[in-house]
Amino acid sequence: MMRPPSGALPRALLALAGASAGLLVAVPSASATSATPATAHAVHRAAAKSLPITWQGQQTYYYCGPASTRMALSARISPPSQDALAASLGTTTNGTDDISNVVATMNQVLGTTWYERKPVNDPPTQAQRDLLKQDIVYDVDRGWAIVANVVSGWRPPGYPSGTIYHYVAVVGYADDGNSAVIADPAGAGAGGSGWTNVPQTYTISTYDLGTWIGLKAYAA
């Protein structure tokens, strides 16, 4: 499935690239504080929508990339196993190197060119925040889940302390796109004993999601 031409929708806004990684690693670090969500214009059919995905707990501490990719794929197909996806993603004990690996794998598995790498600065520019909100609404309305490479820094409630490099799936939105529904492969203790207070799915502001992705990128 091809996207509309770049002139039809502002999905091709360019942003500066950031580094990416995919590994649950904790080192001492202070948490960032939340900020007020920004408002961006988006045209869509509903104030809220979530995709019918199958939640997957990551099978190893370094499989957050394969598990998030599998959840995103499950919105459209019966996806390959985490091990098969890990092989395609080049995942090692150091994690999944870059969201571009996720883009290539999802496009290959789905036989499409839908997914693109969308980098985000730290802090994100307003244009990047607007594009993230637009991408979430546009993609979810059309049945495509998003995979985000994130780093804490900022973190959702219940997260362990320290700097955490991670992947999550974005599987829905609420409040006209001002909130994002996250499927977290480390939730319910799948990431280890420090993750028992993290739900499998939860909702955060899209503004905070942009901050969380900062210096990384997402596949949309």
C-alpha positions as CSV (number, residue, x, y, z in Angstrom):
1,M,0.0,0.0,0.0
2,M,1.4,3.3,-1.0
3,R,1.1,6.6,0.9
4,P,-0.5,9.6,-0.6
5,P,2.0,12.0,-2.4
6,S,3.9,14.2,0.0
7,G,2.0,17.2,-1.4
8,A,-1.3,15.8,-0.2
9,L,-0.4,15.5,3.4
10,P,2.5,17.1,5.4
11,R,3.8,13.6,6.4
12,A,7.2,14.3,4.8
13,L,8.3,17.1,7.1
14,L,12.0,16.6,7.7
15,A,13.6,16.5,11.1
16,L,17.1,16.1,12.4
17,A,18.1,12.5,12.9
18,G,18.8,11.2,16.4
19,A,20.6,8.1,17.7
20,S,18.6,5.0,18.4
21,A,19.0,1.8,20.4
22,G,16.8,-0.9,21.8
23,L,17.9,-2.4,25.1
24,L,16.5,-2.2,28.6
25,V,19.5,-0.7,30.4
26,A,19.3,1.2,33.7
27,V,21.9,3.6,35.0
28,P,21.4,6.4,37.5
29,S,19.5,9.3,36.0
30,A,16.8,11.8,37.0
31,S,13.4,11.6,35.5
32,A,12.2,14.4,33.3
33,T,9.0,16.2,34.2
34,S,5.8,16.1,32.1
35,A,4.7,19.2,30.2
36,T,1.4,20.5,28.9
37,P,0.3,18.8,25.7
38,A,0.6,20.9,22.6
39,T,-2.3,21.4,20.3
40,A,-2.0,20.5,16.6
41,H,-4.6,20.4,13.8
42,A,-5.6,17.0,12.5
43,V,-8.5,15.7,10.4
44,H,-9.8,12.3,11.4
45,R,-13.1,10.4,11.9
46,A,-13.2,9.9,15.7
47,A,-12.0,11.4,18.9
48,A,-10.5,8.1,20.0
49,K,-9.5,4.8,18.4
50,S,-7.5,1.8,19.3
51,L,-6.3,-1.0,17.0
52,P,-7.1,-4.7,17.7
53,I,-3.5,-5.8,18.5
54,T,-2.2,-8.8,20.4
55,W,-0.1,-7.8,23.3
56,Q,3.3,-9.5,23.5
57,G,5.7,-9.5,26.5
58,Q,9.3,-9.4,25.4
59,Q,10.8,-12.9,25.7
60,T,14.3,-11.6,26.8
61,Y,15.5,-8.4,28.3
62,Y,16.8,-7.3,24.9
63,Y,13.7,-8.2,22.8
64,C,11.7,-5.0,23.3
65,G,12.3,-4.3,19.6
66,P,11.1,-7.6,18.3
67,A,8.1,-7.7,20.7
68,S,7.0,-4.1,19.8
69,T,7.4,-4.9,16.1
70,R,5.3,-8.1,16.5
71,M,2.5,-6.1,18.3
72,A,2.5,-3.5,15.6
73,L,2.3,-6.2,12.9
74,S,-0.5,-8.0,14.7
75,A,-2.8,-5.0,13.9
76,R,-2.8,-6.3,10.3
77,I,-1.6,-9.9,10.1
78,S,-0.7,-13.0,12.2
79,P,2.9,-11.9,12.7
80,P,6.2,-13.9,12.8
81,S,7.6,-15.0,16.1
82,Q,9.8,-12.7,18.2
83,D,12.8,-14.9,17.3
84,A,12.2,-14.6,13.6
85,L,11.7,-10.9,13.9
86,A,14.8,-10.5,16.0
87,A,16.8,-12.2,13.2
88,S,15.4,-9.8,10.7
89,L,15.9,-6.8,12.9
90,G,19.5,-7.7,13.7
91,T,18.7,-7.8,17.4
92,T,21.6,-8.9,19.7
93,T,22.1,-8.8,23.4
94,N,22.9,-5.1,22.9
95,G,19.3,-4.6,21.6
96,T,17.9,-3.5,18.2
97,D,20.3,-0.9,16.8
98,D,18.0,1.5,15.1
99,I,14.3,2.1,14.2
100,S,15.4,2.0,10.6
101,N,15.7,-1.8,11.1
102,V,12.1,-1.9,12.3
103,V,11.0,0.2,9.2
104,A,12.7,-2.3,6.8
105,T,11.4,-5.4,8.6
106,M,7.8,-4.2,8.8
107,N,7.7,-3.1,5.2
108,Q,9.2,-6.4,4.1
109,V,6.8,-8.5,6.2
110,L,3.8,-6.6,5.1
111,G,4.9,-6.2,1.5
112,T,4.5,-2.4,1.6
113,T,6.4,0.9,1.6
114,W,4.1,2.4,4.2
115,Y,6.6,2.8,7.1
116,E,9.2,5.5,7.2
117,R,11.8,6.6,9.8
118,K,10.7,9.8,11.6
119,P,13.5,11.2,13.8
120,V,12.8,13.5,16.8
121,N,15.1,16.1,18.4
122,D,15.6,16.5,22.1
123,P,13.7,18.6,22.9
124,P,11.4,18.0,19.9
125,T,10.6,20.9,17.7
126,Q,6.9,22.0,17.5
127,A,6.8,20.7,13.9
128,Q,8.0,17.3,15.1
129,R,5.4,17.2,17.9
130,D,2.7,18.2,15.3
131,L,3.8,15.5,12.9
132,L,3.9,12.8,15.6
133,K,0.3,13.6,16.5
134,Q,-0.7,13.7,12.9
135,D,1.1,10.4,12.1
136,I,-0.6,8.6,15.1
137,V,-4.1,9.7,14.0
138,Y,-3.5,9.2,10.3
139,D,-2.0,5.7,10.7
140,V,-4.3,4.4,13.4
141,D,-7.4,5.5,11.4
142,R,-6.1,3.4,8.5
143,G,-5.1,0.3,10.6
144,W,-1.4,0.8,10.9
145,A,0.3,0.7,14.4
146,I,3.5,2.7,15.0
147,V,6.7,1.6,16.7
148,A,8.7,4.1,18.7
149,N,12.2,4.0,20.0
150,V,12.3,5.8,23.3
151,V,14.7,6.7,26.1
152,S,14.0,7.6,29.7
153,G,14.6,10.5,30.7
154,W,10.9,11.1,30.8
155,R,9.0,7.9,31.7
156,P,5.4,6.8,32.3
157,P,4.2,6.1,35.9
158,G,5.5,2.9,37.4
159,Y,8.7,2.8,35.3
160,P,12.0,1.8,36.9
161,S,14.5,4.5,37.6
162,G,17.6,5.1,35.5
163,T,18.2,5.7,31.8
164,I,16.2,3.1,29.9
165,Y,16.5,2.5,26.1
166,H,13.4,0.8,24.9
167,Y,10.9,0.2,22.1
168,V,7.1,0.4,22.4
169,A,4.2,0.1,20.1
170,V,1.7,3.0,19.6
171,V,-1.6,1.3,19.0
172,G,-4.3,4.0,19.4
173,Y,-5.1,7.6,20.3
174,A,-7.6,9.5,22.5
175,D,-8.7,13.1,23.0
176,D,-8.5,13.9,19.3
177,G,-4.9,12.6,19.1
178,N,-3.7,14.6,22.1
179,S,-3.2,11.3,23.9
180,A,-1.5,8.1,22.6
181,V,-2.2,4.5,23.6
182,I,1.0,2.5,24.3
183,A,1.5,-1.2,24.2
184,D,4.6,-1.8,26.3
185,P,6.4,-5.2,25.8
186,A,8.1,-4.8,29.2
187,G,4.8,-4.4,31.0
188,A,3.3,-6.8,33.6
189,G,6.8,-7.8,34.6
190,A,7.9,-9.0,31.2
191,G,10.9,-6.7,31.4
192,G,12.0,-8.1,34.7
193,S,11.1,-7.6,38.4
194,G,11.3,-3.8,38.2
195,W,8.5,-3.7,35.6
196,T,5.7,-5.3,37.6
197,N,3.9,-2.0,38.2
198,V,4.0,-1.1,34.4
199,P,0.7,-2.1,32.7
200,Q,0.6,-3.9,29.4
201,T,-1.1,-1.0,27.8
202,Y,-1.6,2.6,29.0
203,T,-2.4,6.1,27.7
204,I,0.0,9.1,27.9
205,S,-0.1,12.5,26.4
206,T,1.2,12.7,22.8
207,Y,3.3,15.7,24.0
208,D,5.0,13.4,26.6
209,L,5.5,10.7,23.9
210,G,7.3,13.2,21.8
211,T,9.6,14.0,24.7
212,W,10.1,10.3,25.4
213,I,11.2,9.7,21.8
214,G,13.6,12.7,21.8
215,L,17.0,11.9,20.2
216,K,15.5,8.7,18.9
217,A,12.9,8.1,16.1
218,Y,9.7,6.2,15.3
219,A,8.4,4.1,12.5
220,A,5.1,5.4,10.9
